[in-house]
Amino acid sequence: MDCIFCKIANGEIPTTKVYEDDSVIAFNDLSPQAPIHILIIPKEHIASAADVTADNSAVIAHIFEVAAKLGKDLGLENGYRIVNNCGEDGGQTVKHLHFHFMGGRQFGWPAG
């Protein structure tokens, strides 16, 4: 499989990890859109949120547990944003489920 996030999860491509356990890895985004911009991914290849099933959904709950830990560890008591792009129309560019964890500034809605 030629998936860049699988290669990062497997240690084939180096990255700046901020968290790792048996099922999840979190690392700094190479093109940050906020002072803190971390990608949180499952190590298991799940192509997108559209591919979440009863068999693999526990990792999604765990990703949000990791996000809560990161928020506390990084002192983001005023909040942060978690974004998932699903599919081409949703803006997903890497076909491996991932969540953008962003903080350190105030965000607007729907963009920015």
N, C-alpha and C positions, 0 to 999 in steps of 0.2 A: 504494500500500500504506500502511496506517495503522499502522505498527509503530514504537513509540517508540524501540526500539533501533536500527532502521534510520535514523531521523531523527537520533539522536545520532551514529551512525557517519558520516552524510553531512554533519554539521555544522549541521543545521537546528535542533537543540536544543542549547544550550550545556551543558557539563558540566565537571567538574574532572578532566581527563585526567591519568593517571599514566604512561601508555605508549600509543604509537601507531606503527603501521607500515602497510604497504600492505594487510595482510589482517586485522589485529586492532586493537582499541582496548580500553584498560582505563581505568576511571574509578571514582571513589569512589561507593559505594552511598549513596543518599539516606537510607536507614534502617538505619544500621550496627548489626550484632549483635556487633561486636568492636571493639577499639581501631583495628584496621586491617581494613577491609571494602571490597574492590575487586571490581567486576564486570569480567570479561574476556569479550569477545564477538567473534565473527567479524564482519567488515564485510559479508560475504555473508550474505543472509538464509537461515538454516537454522532451521526451526521448532522442532525439539527434537532431543535425542540419538537419538530414534527415526528421524530423517530423515538420519542420517549414512550415507553411501555410500562406495564406493571412489572416486567422483569428487570428493568433498568432504572426505574424512577427513584429508588432510594438514594442514588448518587446525587440527584438534584436536591433533595432535602439536605444532604451532607454539604453540598456546595453553599447553600444558604447558611448553614452552621459555620462554615469557614468564613463566609463574608461577614457574619456577625463578629467573629473572633478578630478578623482583620480590622473592622471598624473600631473595636475597643482598643486593640494593640496600637493602632495608628492615631488614636486620639480624635476620632471623628465623631465626637459626641453630638455635634449639630447636624449630623446626617451625611449621607452619601447616596450615590445613584448606582443601581445595578441595571444593566441593559443586556438584552439578548436579541440578536437579529436572527430571524428565521427565514431561510430560503432567499432566493434571488430578489424577489420583490420587497422583502424585509430588510435588504441590505447586507445579508450574510455573504462574506467574501471567502472565508475559510470553512470548508465543509466538515467541520468538527465542532460539536456543540461547545460553546464558550460564552462566558458572561464577562462583561466589562464592569469592573468595580472602580468607580471614580469618586474622588472626593478632594477636599482641600479648597473648594470654592463653591459659591452658590450657583445652582443651575436654574435655567428657565424651562418653560414648557411650551411647545412640545419638543423643541430642539434647543441646543446650547447648553 
